[in-house]
Amino acid sequence: MKLYKYTDLSEQNIEELCLRQLADDASIAERVKEIIAQVKANGDKALKNYALQFDKVNLDQLFIEKEEIGKIASTIPAEAKSAIDTAYANIKKFHAAQLYKEAKVETMPGVSCWRESRAIERVGLYIPGGTAVLPSTFLMLATPATLAGCQEIVVCSPPQKDGKTNCYLAYCAQLLGIEKIYLAGGAQAIAAMAFGTATVPKVYKIFGPGNRYVTQAKQQVLASGITAIDMPAGPSEVLVFADETANPSFVASDLLAQAEHGTDSQAILISTSEMLITDTLNQIEIQLNDLPRRDIAAQAIANSYAVLVADKTQAMAFSNTYAPEHLILATDSYQELIPLIINAGSVFLGNLTPESAGDYASGTNHTLPTSGFAKAYSGVSIDSFIKKITFQQISPEGLKAIGPTVEILAAAEGLQAHKNAITIRLKSSDGY
């Protein structure tokens, strides 16, 4: 992990440090384009070919259904079942609070305006399953989708070596009432949900994190106008601000928790204390040796860095430029920093609030914007699965009140038919 001093960095240096683009992005884009074209042209056949090529599984069927899901779910260890139940209850409680009905507004006498929510009818959920299978992502996506009332929820996840899914995903499906899991992963799963195949239904919006191939596929289907996506959600990242009140072993564990996601993950440490940085780096070496995924985590840490800042203002300035997916404030004085946060996906406050809690069970959603997109995107929520439709209704009194304003503005824009739509009503014998 490289160490930089904030005072030695120019504005351009900081911008460059905060970039997440990798050298092989262009080649990935071309490969993804080819995969999407194959799925669009050959549908199920392409999905089975890619399952054999990438997952080393020869699939006779591209999905498993309710009965088989139930059998697989029944093999889940009791402690894992209990943990998923607890996480689900917290996630459901947090997201259910986001459901509310907006009030009608009378903008002027006789003119009423309001919004009503409607669920997106058909949504696609991508559950990663490469180097790590993520039942937590299943909960994070399917819980708000079901609460929102989406009529059709299409779930895609890569097949396991037995050509099925694992007990954790199966139990999540059972818990959430999902009766079918489609066995497709990577860019090909995104393409299948975007275009539809004989087996996989076409959806209106695709959700879910993934590697650079998945992210690129989501961006390409969005750009083609085929389907909407939740956000660009690629390799995971964390930025930890830690001062002299932080515990180096805690900080190291947070950085490693992010690093073990994948070799392209980023774990950034910002601190006002050079001693804290040194102690944290030592702790990383100690803890790294005990991790089953140490090779992955070590490579991610090697590609990450630490920045020594003079004060908390500099720290938050750097954080806002980086716009982290996860921001941890490992300091006793986190309250004073909250107003300074402008760009972040999800924030973890204090020395006893690790990102892992949000990843699994605190209740907040872990599908968050990465690669600096926290400057413009929010994480997944109930709002991600609904549309807000505006309504308006005008009474005779309202028409007389608002009519002249509309006529004048329409005439100013040279749109006579717009003006006439008001004028003809005002002149009618009914007063409409």
Secondary structure as GFF3:
##gff-version 3
##sequence-region A 1 432
A	DSSP	beta_strand	2	5	.	.	.	ID=ss1
A	DSSP	three_ten_helix	6	8	.	.	.	ID=ss2
A	DSSP	alpha_helix	11	17	.	.	.	ID=ss3
A	DSSP	alpha_helix	25	42	.	.	.	ID=ss4
A	DSSP	alpha_helix	44	50	.	.	.	ID=ss5
A	DSSP	pi_helix	51	55	.	.	.	ID=ss6
A	DSSP	beta_strand	63	65	.	.	.	ID=ss7
A	DSSP	alpha_helix	66	73	.	.	.	ID=ss8
A	DSSP	alpha_helix	78	96	.	.	.	ID=ss9
A	DSSP	beta_strand	105	108	.	.	.	ID=ss10
A	DSSP	beta_strand	111	119	.	.	.	ID=ss11
A	DSSP	beta_strand	122	126	.	.	.	ID=ss12
A	DSSP	alpha_helix	135	148	.	.	.	ID=ss13
A	DSSP	beta_strand	152	157	.	.	.	ID=ss14
A	DSSP	alpha_helix	167	176	.	.	.	ID=ss15
A	DSSP	beta_strand	180	183	.	.	.	ID=ss16
A	DSSP	alpha_helix	186	195	.	.	.	ID=ss17
A	DSSP	beta_strand	205	207	.	.	.	ID=ss18
A	DSSP	alpha_helix	212	223	.	.	.	ID=ss19
A	DSSP	beta_strand	228	229	.	.	.	ID=ss20
A	DSSP	beta_strand	237	242	.	.	.	ID=ss21
A	DSSP	alpha_helix	248	259	.	.	.	ID=ss22
A	DSSP	beta_strand	266	271	.	.	.	ID=ss23
A	DSSP	alpha_helix	274	288	.	.	.	ID=ss24
A	DSSP	alpha_helix	294	302	.	.	.	ID=ss25
A	DSSP	beta_strand	305	308	.	.	.	ID=ss26
A	DSSP	alpha_helix	312	322	.	.	.	ID=ss27
A	DSSP	beta_strand	326	330	.	.	.	ID=ss28
A	DSSP	three_ten_helix	334	340	.	.	.	ID=ss29
A	DSSP	beta_strand	346	349	.	.	.	ID=ss30
A	DSSP	alpha_helix	355	360	.	.	.	ID=ss31
A	DSSP	three_ten_helix	373	375	.	.	.	ID=ss32
A	DSSP	three_ten_helix	382	385	.	.	.	ID=ss33
A	DSSP	beta_strand	386	394	.	.	.	ID=ss34
A	DSSP	alpha_helix	396	412	.	.	.	ID=ss35
A	DSSP	alpha_helix	416	426	.	.	.	ID=ss36
###
